[in-house]
Structure formats: C-alpha cells, structure tokens
C-alpha cells in the first residue's frame, strides 16, 4: 500500500513539473527609457554659479587622486580613470 502511494506521488510530481514550463523574459535593450537623451543645456533647475574662492586652485593644498576602473556594460573592455579632489584646508 505504501509503495502505491509513493509511486502515485512521484508520478504526480513528475507530471506537474514537466507540464508547467517556467518562462523567463529578458530585456532586449530597446526599452523606452534607453532612448531618452540628456541635454544639460536645457536644464533650468540647476544651481546658480557663484563666485567662490574654491573655483581656483591654490598652491600647497592637498590633492587626492582616486584611480578607478569599471566595466561599463557586459562584454565591453574595462574603463580606467582618475578622480582628482583638491582639499581646501584654509576653509576646514
């Protein structure tokens, strides 16, 4: 009796897993948000440029350079760059 129940459950499980096919959807890269461009010249809500001493570099300030690398997209080569930060110690 227990063998029949076990056989029934196994056959039922096999039938259910083979008849229900999982579906997977992937983006094709043609999404609407990808076609929207950004034009900084049309921005009207940005900050107002003020005349500040930090617009100019001063000799003796500490400079921090961060070397970065990243992969912009799948199967593309690694991109390298340097981020330069000047520390204005006189305002710290």
C-alpha positions as CSV (number, residue, x, y, z in Angstrom):
1,X,0.0,0.0,0.0
2,X,2.8,2.4,0.9
3,X,4.5,1.6,-2.4
4,X,1.5,2.6,-4.4
5,X,1.1,5.9,-2.6
6,X,4.8,6.7,-3.1
7,X,4.6,5.7,-6.7
8,X,1.5,7.9,-7.2
9,X,3.1,10.9,-5.5
10,X,6.3,10.5,-7.6
11,X,4.4,10.2,-10.9
12,X,2.2,13.1,-9.9
13,X,5.2,15.2,-9.2
14,X,6.9,14.3,-12.5
15,X,3.7,15.1,-14.4
16,X,3.4,18.5,-12.7
17,X,7.0,19.5,-13.3
18,X,7.0,18.6,-16.9
19,X,3.7,20.2,-17.8
20,X,4.4,23.6,-16.1
21,X,7.2,25.2,-18.1
22,X,8.8,28.2,-16.4
23,X,9.1,31.2,-18.7
24,X,11.8,33.8,-18.5
25,X,11.6,37.2,-20.1
26,X,14.7,39.3,-20.8
27,X,15.0,42.9,-21.9
28,X,16.1,43.3,-25.5
29,X,17.8,46.6,-24.8
30,X,15.1,48.6,-26.7
31,X,13.4,49.9,-23.6
32,X,11.8,53.3,-23.8
33,X,14.0,54.8,-21.1
34,X,17.1,54.0,-23.0
35,X,16.1,56.3,-25.9
36,X,15.7,59.3,-23.7
37,X,18.7,61.6,-24.0
38,X,20.0,64.1,-21.5
39,X,20.9,67.6,-22.6
40,X,22.4,69.6,-19.8
41,X,22.0,72.8,-21.8
42,X,18.2,72.5,-21.4
43,X,18.3,72.2,-17.6
44,X,16.7,75.2,-15.9
45,X,16.7,74.0,-12.2
46,X,20.4,73.7,-11.6
47,X,22.4,75.6,-9.1
48,X,23.4,79.2,-9.8
49,X,27.1,79.6,-10.2
50,X,28.6,81.8,-7.5
51,X,32.0,83.5,-7.4
52,X,33.8,81.4,-4.8
53,X,37.5,81.1,-4.0
54,X,37.1,77.3,-4.4
55,X,36.8,77.8,-8.2
56,X,40.5,78.4,-8.3
57,X,43.4,76.2,-7.2
58,X,45.9,77.2,-4.6
59,X,49.5,76.1,-4.2
60,X,50.0,73.9,-1.2
61,X,46.5,72.4,-1.0
62,X,46.3,68.7,-0.5
63,X,45.4,66.7,-3.6
64,X,43.8,63.3,-3.5
65,X,43.8,61.2,-6.6
66,X,41.5,58.1,-6.8
67,X,42.3,55.7,-9.6
68,X,39.1,53.9,-10.6
69,X,38.2,51.2,-13.0
70,X,34.8,49.7,-14.0
71,X,33.1,47.7,-16.8
72,X,30.6,50.0,-18.5
73,X,28.5,47.1,-19.8
74,X,28.6,43.4,-20.4
75,X,31.4,42.2,-22.8
76,X,32.9,45.7,-23.0
77,X,36.5,46.4,-22.0
78,X,37.4,47.8,-18.6
79,X,37.5,51.6,-18.4
80,X,40.0,53.4,-16.3
81,X,40.0,56.9,-14.9
82,X,41.3,59.2,-12.2
83,X,39.2,61.3,-9.9
84,X,41.1,64.4,-8.6
85,X,39.9,66.1,-5.4
86,X,41.5,69.2,-4.1
87,X,41.2,69.8,-0.3
88,X,40.8,73.4,0.7
89,X,42.4,73.3,4.1
90,X,42.0,77.0,4.8
91,X,38.2,76.6,4.9
92,X,38.3,73.4,7.0
